């Protein structure tokens, strides 16, 4: 991804007040929270100004959803994609590491 794309993602993350890692549920919850707070129908005359603008909140949410949509997860469990048990998962990633795996120090 180009740096301009990352800048949009970082700006969206900051606007929605998310950490460096967020699940889709956390993104949606942050969007709902800000939508309730800054929606034009909820702002009373003389009340809190609508900053950030609701359009900015919507745009930030769309940027993050578009980024998340690029990931694909297997939805079918077959012989080739059997889930690993905890030990097999660990060894598949760190098996040769002398400190964390079964490799020799």
Long-range contacts (C-beta under 8 A, 24 or more apart in sequence): 8-63, 9-63, 9-64, 9-67, 11-60, 12-59, 12-60, 12-61, 12-63, 12-64, 13-60, 13-64, 15-52, 15-56, 15-57, 15-60, 16-57, 16-60, 16-61, 16-64, 24-68, 27-61, 27-64, 27-65, 27-68, 31-57, 31-61
